[in-house]
Amino acid sequence: MHDEAGLWLSYRGALGLTERIEAPPPPPNPCASCRDKPCLSACPVDAFAGATYDVAGCKADLDRPGNDCMARGCAVRRACPVGREHGRREAQSAFHMRAFR
C-alpha cells in the first residue's frame, strides 16, 4: 500500500544487486488511519476476508458474465480512498484484469 498512490501503485519487475544498499524507512501505512476501510467490503467474493488473498476465488469470479471487476478493474482497488487521482482508465484496467485472469 503506497502512502500517496494507494492501491494504484504496481511493480512489475525486480532488481538484482550484488551488494546491500540502505533504503529509507517506509512511510506510514495509510490503512492504519483509514476509518471506514471501504476496500475490505468491496470485493464481490470476499477475497480478502481470510488471512491471505484468495486468488483462486477472485479469478473464478472473473468468468461470471457481466463481472464489474473484469470490465472496470478491481472493485477493491477502486474503493480505496487513497490515491484515487492515480486511477487508470477503465479500458486499461480491463486489459490488466484479462491478463490477471
C-alpha positions in Angstrom: 0.0 0.0 0.0 1.6 3.2 -1.2 1.2 6.3 1.1 0.1 8.5 -1.8 -0.9 6.3 -4.7 -2.7 3.8 -2.5 -3.5 0.5 -4.3 -2.8 2.1 -7.7 1.0 1.6 -7.5 2.1 -1.6 -9.2 5.5 -3.1 -9.6 6.3 -5.4 -12.4 10.0 -6.0 -12.1 12.8 -6.7 -9.8 16.4 -5.6 -9.4 19.3 -8.0 -8.6 22.1 -6.3 -6.7 25.4 -7.7 -5.7 25.7 -5.5 -2.6 23.4 -4.4 0.1 22.0 -0.9 -0.1 20.3 1.1 2.7 16.7 2.1 1.9 14.9 4.8 3.7 12.3 3.8 6.2 8.8 3.2 4.7 6.2 6.0 5.0 3.3 5.4 7.4 0.7 3.0 6.1 -2.4 5.0 5.2 -4.6 1.9 6.1 -3.8 2.5 9.7 -5.7 5.8 9.8 -8.5 4.9 7.4 -11.6 4.9 9.5 -14.1 3.2 7.1 -11.8 0.8 5.2 -14.2 0.5 2.2 -11.8 -1.8 0.4 -12.4 -4.6 2.9 -16.0 -4.9 1.9 -15.8 -4.0 -1.8 -14.8 -7.4 -3.2 -17.8 -9.3 -4.6 -16.3 -12.7 -3.5 -14.7 -11.5 -0.2 -11.3 -12.4 -1.5 -9.7 -10.5 1.4 -11.9 -12.0 4.2 -9.3 -14.5 5.3 -5.7 -14.2 6.4 -4.5 -14.2 2.8 -5.7 -13.0 -0.6 -8.0 -15.7 -2.2 -6.5 -15.5 -5.7 -8.4 -18.6 -6.9 -11.8 -17.2 -5.7 -11.1 -13.9 -7.4 -10.1 -15.4 -10.7 -13.1 -17.8 -10.7 -15.5 -14.9 -10.3 -13.9 -13.0 -13.2 -15.5 -15.5 -15.6 -19.0 -14.5 -14.4 -20.9 -12.7 -17.2 -21.2 -9.0 -16.6 -18.4 -9.0 -13.9 -17.8 -5.4 -12.9 -14.2 -6.0 -11.9 -13.5 -7.5 -15.3 -15.0 -4.5 -17.1 -13.8 -1.7 -14.9 -10.9 -3.0 -12.8 -10.7 -4.5 -9.3 -13.5 -3.2 -7.0 -11.2 -3.2 -4.0 -8.7 -1.0 -5.8 -11.4 1.4 -6.9 -12.9 1.5 -3.3 -9.7 2.7 -1.7 -9.9 6.4 -0.9 -6.1 6.8 -1.1 -4.7 7.7 -4.5 -7.9 7.9 -6.5 -6.3 10.6 -8.6 -3.8 7.9 -9.7 -6.5 5.6 -11.0 -6.5 4.1 -14.5 -8.9 4.3 -17.4 -11.4 1.5 -17.3 -10.1 0.1 -20.6 -6.6 -0.1 -19.2 -7.9 -1.7 -16.0 -9.9 -4.2 -18.1 -6.7 -5.1 -20.0 -4.9 -5.9 -16.8 -7.8 -7.9 -15.4 -7.8 -10.0 -18.6 -4.1 -10.6 -18.2 -4.6 -11.5 -14.5 -7.4 -13.9 -15.2 
